[in-house]
Amino acid sequence: MKLFSKKTFAYILISSFALYGLIGCEATTTGAVKKDVSVTKQSQKLEEAGAKYAGPEYTVGIITFKNKTPSKVLGIGESATDILRTLIKSAGLEPISLTEDEMKEQDKMIELQQTGAVKTGKKSATEGFESIDYRVSGAITAYSEVEEGSDTLIAQSKTQVARVQVDYALVDIASGKSLVAKSGAGEYKKKTGGVLGFGSASTADTGLRDGALRDALSKALEEMINELNKRPFQGRILLMEGSTVIFRAGEKSKLAKGSKLGVYRAGADLVDPETGRVIGKREKQIGEVMVTSHQSDRVSEGTITSGVGFQAGDIVRAMK
């Protein structure tokens, strides 16, 4: 017994192919979400390292990362700088961008204030940025994208993989010493899929590049945070009120109430006679304070236990 005529069978066959084609046009795309853009779950590790950071809110200057990739990938240095600024802020440090664009914007603001087009607030733009404790610089030395694919009878999938190589350094502004100087790598994968050859094409995606950069720079910043955590706690006196000392530390410093800190006054520059470079400042201990309370996660109070003449800007440091 005939179930379908030839004409009906042909119609069903064509309809089936059309249906598969429509399904195939709806490409499926999978990739890590922005909270964890790497295959190594590096962003999560950075958050953990940031939560363990015990030092003060150091100000970190960021210089534009140099683009040393052989193919000179467009915008990769600027993108790395922007990503690092976001990561530094989320880790509990205070970033200041020292890029050429930022310097031009600062000059423009000075000009506007001087002409009266913009009123001067509590601080004039001519006073410059806040003092910087550390600076970060580096270079993108390699970048590549590869595509891996797999085909079945009715389905296809392709995985785009971006890999990046980064050189970076964390420098102590006071001494000029590199605390961290390393090279690191980052990777990001993105998968696309389709049916019967439809919808699996991959197009240029800056998110692929930025994902690899975020992975590499998250690893770099984790190294920097670990190094800063090894250093003895150091902050600055913010305000004096009689025998009460208000200084930069706070709950995040994890200083226990009753902890004793040395107070130091920075003096003349120490210059290496061979190189002529300033390698630090002469410091003299002028007294001690004891932690009495934390005003916030960044500010603490203490009382003088020895010494006189403390002033804003003096250094407070954990005693060995």
C-alpha positions as CSV (number, residue, x, y, z in Angstrom):
1,M,0.0,0.0,0.0
2,K,1.4,3.4,-1.0
3,L,1.6,5.8,2.0
4,F,2.9,8.9,0.1
5,S,2.9,9.9,-3.5
6,K,6.3,10.9,-5.0
7,K,5.2,14.6,-4.9
8,T,4.2,14.4,-1.2
9,F,7.5,12.6,-0.3
10,A,9.5,15.3,-2.1
11,Y,7.6,18.0,-0.2
12,I,8.3,16.4,3.2
13,L,12.0,16.0,2.3
14,I,12.4,19.6,1.3
15,S,10.5,20.8,4.4
16,S,12.8,18.8,6.6
17,F,15.9,20.3,5.1
18,A,14.4,23.8,5.4
19,L,13.6,23.1,9.1
20,Y,17.2,22.0,9.7
21,G,18.4,25.1,7.9
22,L,16.4,27.3,10.2
23,I,17.7,25.5,13.2
24,G,21.3,25.8,11.9
25,C,20.9,29.5,11.4
26,E,20.4,29.9,15.1
27,A,24.0,29.4,16.1
28,T,24.7,28.4,19.6
29,T,27.5,30.2,21.3
30,T,29.1,29.3,24.5
31,G,31.9,31.0,26.4
32,A,32.9,32.0,29.9
33,V,30.9,34.9,31.4
34,K,32.6,38.2,32.2
35,K,33.0,37.3,35.9
36,D,35.3,34.5,34.9
37,V,36.5,35.0,31.3
38,S,39.3,32.5,31.4
39,V,39.5,28.7,31.1
40,T,41.6,28.8,34.3
41,K,39.0,30.5,36.6
42,Q,41.7,33.1,37.1
43,S,39.2,36.0,37.9
44,Q,37.9,33.9,40.8
45,K,41.5,33.4,42.1
46,L,42.1,37.2,41.8
47,E,39.0,38.0,43.9
48,E,40.3,35.6,46.6
49,A,43.8,37.2,46.5
50,G,42.1,40.7,46.7
51,A,40.1,39.6,49.7
52,K,43.3,38.5,51.4
53,Y,45.1,41.8,50.7
54,A,46.0,43.3,54.0
55,G,47.8,46.5,53.1
56,P,46.6,50.1,52.7
57,E,45.0,51.5,49.6
58,Y,48.2,52.1,47.8
59,T,48.0,54.4,44.8
60,V,49.3,52.6,41.7
61,G,50.2,54.5,38.5
62,I,49.6,52.6,35.2
63,I,51.6,53.4,32.2
64,T,50.3,52.3,28.8
65,F,51.3,48.8,27.9
66,K,53.5,48.7,24.9
67,N,52.4,46.8,21.8
68,K,55.3,44.5,20.9
69,T,53.3,41.9,19.1
70,P,54.9,40.9,15.8
71,S,51.6,41.7,13.9
72,K,51.0,44.9,15.9
73,V,47.5,43.9,16.9
74,L,45.4,47.1,16.8
75,G,44.5,48.6,20.2
76,I,45.8,45.7,22.3
77,G,48.1,47.9,24.5
78,E,45.4,50.4,25.3
79,S,42.9,47.6,26.0
80,A,45.4,46.0,28.4
81,T,45.8,49.3,30.2
82,D,42.1,49.7,30.7
83,I,41.6,46.2,31.9
84,L,44.4,46.4,34.4
85,R,42.9,49.7,35.8
86,T,39.6,47.9,36.5
87,L,41.4,44.9,38.1
88,I,43.5,47.0,40.3
89,K,40.5,48.9,41.6
90,S,38.6,45.7,42.3
91,A,41.5,44.3,44.2
92,G,41.4,47.1,46.8
93,L,44.1,49.4,45.4
94,E,43.7,52.9,43.8
95,P,44.7,53.1,40.2
96,I,45.8,56.3,38.4
97,S,46.2,56.1,34.6
98,L,49.3,57.8,33.4
99,T,48.6,57.3,29.7
100,E,49.2,59.9,27.0
101,D,45.4,60.4,26.6
102,E,45.0,60.9,30.3
103,M,47.8,63.5,30.4
104,K,46.1,65.4,27.5
105,E,42.8,65.3,29.3
106,Q,44.5,66.7,32.4
107,D,46.1,69.5,30.4
108,K,42.7,70.3,28.9
109,M,41.1,70.5,32.4
110,I,43.9,72.9,33.5
111,E,43.2,75.1,30.5
112,L,39.5,75.1,31.2
113,Q,40.0,76.1,34.9
114,Q,42.5,78.8,34.0
115,T,40.0,80.4,31.5
116,G,37.2,80.2,34.0
117,A,35.1,77.8,31.9
118,V,35.3,75.3,34.7
119,K,35.3,76.3,38.3
120,T,38.1,75.0,40.5
121,G,36.9,72.6,43.3
122,K,38.7,71.7,46.4
123,K,41.7,70.9,44.4
124,S,43.0,72.6,41.3
125,A,44.0,70.5,38.3
126,T,47.4,72.3,38.3
127,E,48.2,70.4,41.5
128,G,48.4,67.2,39.5
129,F,47.5,63.7,40.5
130,E,47.7,62.2,44.0
131,S,51.1,60.9,45.1
132,I,51.9,57.5,43.7
133,D,53.2,54.6,45.8
134,Y,53.9,52.1,43.0
135,R,53.7,52.0,39.2
136,V,52.9,49.2,36.8
137,S,54.3,49.0,33.3
138,G,54.6,46.3,30.7
139,A,54.3,45.1,27.2
140,I,52.2,42.7,25.1
141,T,54.8,40.5,23.4
142,A,52.7,37.9,21.6
143,Y,49.1,37.4,20.5
144,S,47.5,34.6,18.5
145,E,44.1,33.2,17.6
146,V,43.4,29.7,16.4
147,E,40.2,27.9,15.4
148,E,39.5,24.3,16.2
149,G,36.5,22.5,14.7
150,S,34.6,19.2,14.8
151,D,32.0,17.9,12.3
152,T,29.3,15.2,12.8
153,L,26.6,14.1,10.4
154,I,24.3,17.0,11.1
155,A,26.2,19.3,13.5
156,Q,29.3,21.4,13.5
157,S,31.1,23.2,16.2
158,K,34.1,25.5,16.2
159,T,36.2,26.7,19.1
160,Q,38.1,30.0,18.9
161,V,41.2,30.1,21.1
162,A,43.0,33.4,21.9
163,R,46.4,33.3,23.6
164,V,48.5,36.3,24.8
165,Q,51.9,36.8,26.3
166,V,52.5,39.7,28.7
167,D,55.7,41.1,30.3
168,Y,55.0,43.3,33.4
169,A,56.7,45.0,36.3
170,L,55.7,46.5,39.7
171,V,58.1,49.3,40.7
172,D,58.4,51.0,44.1
173,I,58.3,54.7,43.4
174,A,60.4,55.6,46.5
175,S,63.3,53.4,45.7
176,G,62.9,52.7,42.0
177,K,63.2,49.0,42.8
178,S,61.3,46.4,40.8
179,L,59.3,44.3,43.3
180,V,57.9,42.1,40.6
181,A,59.2,41.6,37.0
182,K,57.8,38.6,35.2
183,S,56.3,37.3,32.1
184,G,52.8,35.7,32.0
185,A,50.3,34.1,29.6
186,G,46.6,34.3,29.2
187,E,44.0,32.2,27.3
188,Y,40.3,32.5,26.4
189,K,38.1,30.1,24.5
190,K,34.8,30.7,22.7
191,K,32.7,28.0,21.1
192,T,30.1,28.4,18.3
193,G,27.9,25.7,16.9
194,G,25.4,25.0,14.1
195,V,23.5,22.3,12.2
196,L,24.2,21.1,8.7
197,G,26.8,23.8,8.1
198,F,24.6,26.7,9.0
199,G,25.4,29.2,11.8
200,S,28.8,28.0,12.8
201,A,30.8,30.8,11.2
202,S,32.9,32.8,13.6
203,T,33.5,36.5,13.1
204,A,36.1,39.0,14.5
205,D,35.4,39.5,18.2
206,T,37.4,41.9,20.4
207,G,35.9,40.0,23.4
208,L,38.1,37.1,22.5
209,R,41.2,39.3,22.7
210,D,40.1,41.0,25.9
211,G,39.3,37.7,27.5
212,A,42.8,36.5,27.0
213,L,44.2,39.8,28.3
214,R,42.0,39.7,31.4
215,D,43.2,36.2,32.1
216,A,46.9,37.1,31.8
217,L,46.6,40.4,33.7
218,S,44.6,38.8,36.5
219,K,47.5,36.4,37.0
220,A,49.9,39.3,36.9
221,L,48.0,41.3,39.5
222,E,47.7,38.2,41.8
223,E,51.5,38.0,41.8
224,M,51.7,41.7,42.7
225,I,49.2,41.4,45.5
226,N,51.0,38.5,46.9
227,E,54.3,40.5,46.9
228,L,52.7,43.5,48.6
229,N,51.2,41.2,51.3
230,K,54.8,40.0,52.1
231,R,55.9,43.6,52.9
232,P,55.5,44.9,56.4
233,F,52.4,47.1,56.9
234,Q,53.1,50.7,56.1
235,G,50.8,53.7,56.0
236,R,50.8,57.5,56.5
237,I,49.6,59.8,59.2
238,L,46.5,61.7,57.9
239,L,45.7,63.9,60.8
240,M,46.9,64.7,64.4
241,E,44.4,65.6,67.1
242,G,46.3,66.1,70.4
243,S,47.6,62.7,71.3
244,T,45.3,60.9,68.8
245,V,46.9,59.8,65.5
246,I,44.6,59.2,62.5
247,F,46.4,57.2,59.9
248,R,45.8,55.2,56.7
249,A,45.2,51.6,57.6
250,G,41.7,50.5,58.5
251,E,40.0,47.2,59.0
252,K,41.5,45.8,55.8
253,S,45.0,46.2,57.2
254,K,44.0,43.5,59.7
255,L,46.0,45.3,62.4
256,A,44.7,44.2,65.8
257,K,43.8,46.7,68.5
258,G,46.8,47.2,70.7
259,S,49.3,46.6,67.9
260,K,52.4,48.9,68.1
261,L,53.6,50.8,65.0
262,G,56.8,52.8,64.6
263,V,56.5,56.4,63.4
264,Y,59.2,57.5,60.9
265,R,60.1,60.9,59.4
266,A,61.4,60.8,55.8
267,G,64.5,62.9,55.3
268,A,67.0,63.6,52.5
269,D,67.2,61.5,49.3
270,L,69.7,58.7,49.3
271,V,71.7,58.8,46.0
272,D,73.8,56.0,44.7
273,P,77.2,57.6,44.0
274,E,77.9,55.2,41.1
275,T,74.7,55.6,39.2
276,G,73.4,59.0,40.5
277,R,70.0,57.4,41.0
278,V,67.9,58.0,44.1
279,I,67.5,54.7,45.8
280,G,65.4,55.8,48.7
281,K,65.1,58.3,51.6
282,R,66.8,58.5,54.9
283,E,64.3,57.6,57.6
284,K,64.5,58.4,61.3
285,Q,62.2,56.8,63.9
286,I,60.6,59.5,65.9
287,G,58.2,57.5,68.1
288,E,55.6,54.8,68.4
289,V,51.8,54.6,68.4
290,M,49.3,52.0,69.5
291,V,46.3,51.1,67.4
292,T,43.1,51.9,69.3
293,S,40.3,51.6,66.7
294,H,39.4,51.4,63.0
295,Q,37.2,54.2,61.6
296,S,36.6,52.3,58.4
297,D,38.2,49.8,56.1
298,R,40.8,52.4,55.2
299,V,41.3,54.6,58.3
300,S,42.5,53.8,61.8
301,E,43.1,55.7,65.0
302,G,46.0,55.3,67.5
303,T,47.4,56.9,70.5
304,I,51.0,58.1,71.0
305,T,53.0,55.9,73.3
306,S,56.4,57.6,72.7
307,G,57.7,60.5,70.8
308,V,56.5,64.1,70.0
309,G,56.0,66.3,67.0
310,F,54.2,63.9,64.7
311,Q,52.6,65.4,61.6
312,A,50.6,64.5,58.5
313,G,52.7,62.6,56.0
314,D,54.9,60.8,58.6
315,I,55.2,57.1,58.0
316,V,53.7,54.4,60.3
317,R,55.1,50.9,59.9
318,A,54.6,47.6,61.6
319,M,57.5,46.9,64.0
320,K,59.4,43.6,63.8
